[in-house]
Amino acid sequence: MKKTLMGLALAAAAASAFAAGYPEKPVTLVVPFPPGGSTDAIARVLAQKLPEKLGGTWIVDNKAGATGTIGAAFVKRAPADGYTLFVSSLGPFVIAPHLIKGVQYDALKDLDPITVAVQAPNVLVVPAASPYKTVAELLAGLKKTPGKVSFASSGNGSSDHLSAELFWQQTNTEGLHIPYKGGGPAINDLLGGQVDAAFVNINSILQHVKAGKVKALAISSEKRSPLLPEVATLQEQGVKGAEVQSWQAIAAPKGIPADVKQKLYTAMASILNEKEVKDKLLAQGFEIVANTPEQFAKFQAAEYAKWKSLIETRKITAD
């Protein structure tokens, strides 16, 4: 018994010493998407600032493909020593596992949550010349011509596609989904009036709303956005249960030492709450979350169940 206790004490001391010296070699932040997107931007803010907090070298590695699942599977296979981290949007964490057959990781079991860094709502927008001026008018149009009012998205199974599906489910209506290969082409056709509506991430559409090129009918968050305070939430306009937040989070391979995880969480939360960083990200449409690993785990489980239910009920596929 004494030997066992001594062994545990030595192991704990070794782990603490490991955390004290961390990082002793470069740390890789794996982003499962191409450079230039929202997730990549968050990873680069952290990579730039983490040396100030923890020292060491922090590298962003973009491993794109298969809706983010290639990067997630790579991180799952990496050693759980804190030197490979996963920076991703919600897709690989809570959506892709329900859409893509044969995903090479278990999103709830193979990753150790560190923190949800930021979140951003989607905005329900229509072209500037649209006959729909309110959510009520859009719903009337959907009910009058079921399956005819077109909604653009950046692709099957994307957050904007699922926002539309959830909106139709909660209002007992049916629109026409038009998937594009990315957010850029979808927004271009929305601006040109080729599609009737879309749920678009606030940081992608904000400039067009401000310029009057599209009209924002509603915001998908529980509360109004400080960036578009005049735009009412869906709930305020009578649509309940259709709240959607896009989010970016950081995780590690399962089994990362607890004190290294705590060290990473503390440093990242501190960076995200620095005034300069917070103001810069808010201007881009991101609201800071910086929740604890335990809060992230609980949040991920709820989001995972929510999207699983919607995808199965609506028979959504990634094809």
N, C-alpha and C positions, 0 to 999 in steps of 0.2 A: 504493500500500500504506500509506504514511504517512498519507495523507488518511483512508483507511478506519479505521486504528487511532485516529486523532485523533477521528473521528466517533463511534466506539464509546465512547471515553473521555468525550467530551462528553455522550453519551446516558446513560452510567452516572452521571455527575456530576449530570445533570438529574434522573434518577430518585431519587438519594439526597437531593437537595434537596427533591424532592416528598414523600418519606417524612418528612423532618425537619419539614416544615411541616404534615403531615397530623394531624388533619383541619382543613381551613380553612373547611368549610361543614358543615351537618347531615348526619349519616350515618343512613340508613334501614335498619332491620333488618326484612326482610320475613318474616312468619310466614304460612305457607299454610293456616292453620286459624283458626277463630273465637277470640276472646279467652276466657281462663279455663281452657284446657287445659294439659297438661304442657309442650308446646313453647312456648306463650305465656309460661308462668311462667319458663322458662329465658331467653327473650329479654328479659324485663323485668328480671331480675336483672342481666344484662349491660348493658342500656341505662342502668340506675341507676348501675352501678359504673364503666363505661368512661370517663365524664368525669373521674373521679378519676385515672385512669391516663394518658389521652391528651388530656384537655380536649375541648372541642367539645360539640355537641348530638347526642344519639342518640335516634332516634325508632323506636318499634315500629309497623309498618303491617301489619294483618291482611288478607291477600288470600286468603280462603277459597274453596274450590270444587274439584270434580273430584278428590277425594282428595289434595289438595295440589298437583296438577300445574299449576293456573292460576298459583299463586304462583311455582312453579319456572320456568315459561316466561317470566313477567314478569322475573325476575332474569336469566335467560339473555340477554334483549334489552337489559338495562341496560348503561350504559358500564362497562368494566372498570377503574374508577378508585378503587375502595375506598369509594365513597359509597353503594352499594347492596349489602347483604349478605343472605344467605339463612339463616334459622334454622329447621330442620325436623327432624321425626322421621324414622325410616328409610324410611317409605312412599315419598315422592317420589324418594329417592335410590336405592332398591334393589328396591322391590316394584311400585309403580304402573306403571313402564314395561313390565312384563310382563303387566299386567292390563288396561290401558286402551289401546284402539286410537287411533292418531293423536296420541300425546302430542307436544307441540310443543317438545321439547328432548331431548337425549341426556344422560342422567344421568352418564355416565362421561366425556363429552368437553366439555360446555358449562359445567361448573361447576369452579371451582378450590377444592379442599378446604382448609379452614383447621384445624379441629379437631373431633373428636367430644367434646362437652362432658361428657355424662353417659350412663350406661346404667342400665337397671332390668330385672330379670328378670320373667317372668310366673310366676304361682302357679297350680297346678292345684288348684281348689277344688270342693267339693261342698256342698250344703245341710247344715245342722247335723243334720237328721234322716235324712240319706242312709244307705242300707244299706251303702254302700261306705266302709269305714274306712281302707283302704290302697290303694296303686296296684295291688297284686296282685289285690285284690278287684274293683277297677274293670276291670282287664284281663279277669278271669274273666267279668264281666258283659258286656263287649264281645264276647267270644268265644262266649258262650252265646246272645246275641241280637244278631247282626250288624245294624248300621244302625238299632238301636232306642234305644240309650243316647244321650240328647240332650246336645249341647254348645252353649251359648250363645256368641255373639260380638257385638262391636260393629258388625259389618258384613262383607260379602264382601271378602276380600282384606286384612282387618285383621291386625295382628300376632297377636291372640288367635285368629282363625280359622286362620291359617297354623300357629300353634303346635299346634292340635288336629290339623290335616292331617298335620303332621310326626310327631306322636305316633302317629297311626294307621298311618302308613307304616312307621315304625320298629318297631312292635309287630305288624305284619301283622293289624291289626284294622280295623273300620269303625264309626264312630259316626254320629249324625244331627246335621248342622250346622243350628243355628237362628240365622240372622243377625238382629240388631236394628238400629235406626237410632240407634246410639250406645251407649257403654258403660253409661250410667245405666240405661236400660230393661233391658239384659241382666242387670245386677247385681240390679235389683229382682226380676226373675223368678227368679233364682238364690236370692235370700234367701227368696222365697215358695215355693220348692220346685217351681216350674213346669217347670224344666229340671234335668237330672241332674248336670251338671258344666260347668266352663268354665276356660279359661286366662285369667287376668285380670292386668293389670299390677299389680305389688305396691303402687304408691302409690294405686291405686284401691280395693284390697280390704283393705289392712292393718288399717284400723279395724274392719272386720267380722270379720276373723280374730281380732283381739285381744278383741273383744266376744263371741266364741263363736257368732256368727250363721252362720258358714260354717266348714267344716273344711278346712284346707290339707293336701293329700296329698303335694305335692312342689313343688319350685322348679325353674325351667327353666334356671338358670344353671349354669356349670361347678362353682362353689363355692357353699356355703351363704351365705345372705344374713345380714349382721349384724343385720338387723331381725327376722328369723325364724330364729334359729340352730338352733331345735329341729326345723325342717322339712328333711328330707333332700332331696337333689337327685334328679332322675330317674335319673341315672347310678348313684347309690348304690343305687337300687332296681331296677337291672337293665335300665333303658331307655337304650340308648346312641344317640348321634347325634340327640337331640331337643332339644339346647340352643338356647334362644332368648333373646336380650336385646333389649329395646326400647331405642332410643337417640335422642338429640337431637344434632345437629351444626350447624356453621356453615360456609358456603361463600360464594364470591363468583363473579361472572361470570368466565368463562375469560379469562385474560390480565391479571389484576390484577398490578401491579408487585411483583416478588419481595420488595423490602424493605418495602413496605406490608403484604404478606401476613405477613411475619415479625413486623412491629410489632403487627399485630392478634393473631396467635397468642400472642406473648409476653404481651401485656396480658390476653387472655382466660384463658390458663393460670394466670396469677398470681391473677386474680380468683377462679377456680374453686377454687384451692387455699388461699385465705384461710380461716382456721379458722371464722370466723363464717358465711361462705357455705357452706363444706363441711358444717358441722354442720346448718345449716338445710335444705340439699338432702337430706342423708342421712336426716333425720327425715321427709322427704316420700317417701323410697324411692329416691332417686337416688344412684348411686355415681359419683364423679368419675372421668373418663377423661383429658380434656385432653391427648390425644396430639398428635404433630406432624403437619403437613400430609402428610408422606411416609407416616407410619403410617396416617393416615386414608385416603389414596388406596389403599393396599394392602388395608386392611380393607374399604373400600367395594367393591373389585373382587371380593373373596372372598364378601361378602354378596350382591352382585348375582348372581353365578353360582349360589350356593346357592338363592336364592329363585326364580330363573329355572328351575332344574332341578325344584324341587318343584311350581311352578305348572304347568309343562308336563306333568310326569309324572302329576300328580293331576287335570289338565284343569280347573283352577280358573278361574273367570271373575269379573268384577266385577259381573255382572248379578244 
